[in-house]
Amino acid sequence: MKLKLKLKKIVAQAIAAAAITAAMSITAHAQVAVKDAWVRATVGPQKVTGAFMQITSTQDTKLVAVQSDAAKKVELHTMEMDKDVMRMREIASLDLPAGKTVELKPGSYHIMLIDLVKPVKEGDTVAVTLVVENKDKKRENIEVKATAKSLTASAHKM
Ligand SMILES: [Cu+2]
């Protein structure tokens, strides 16, 4: 009798958990919006460039990886002052707090495209895949098309 009761409880919990999971999988869809995605066009033999964009998530999410066929290696970078020098550093993930727009821009967070397959010319479209992970460790891929802009198209410096 005792065991039966316990079993009932477990079943009830399992149903509740399933309901929560189902609700989450609905809201987890298309939770991340990206706008103004661009890539810096390369100059001469340059094999490295940066990708920038504005990312807004409707729920707490993390950007955990970035992929692109345009480069052999893609990393997530930040820039910080080290004594008087700005240095780039690879970061494992970037928090995307709910409702807050996180800006990837020159001099700050950026996506680093390393060992480019071919030069990036102004006007080119570079496909980048953002891999985001929500609090339940559920991952989702977001396809982004970034337009290449030349150095002179931006007032900022890398
Ligand atoms: Cu970098």
Boltz pocket constraint, residues with backbone or C-beta under 6 A from the ligand:
constraints:
  - pocket:
      binder: B
      contacts: [[A, 50], [A, 77], [A, 78], [A, 88], [A, 89], [A, 110], [A, 111], [A, 112]]
      max_distance: 6.0
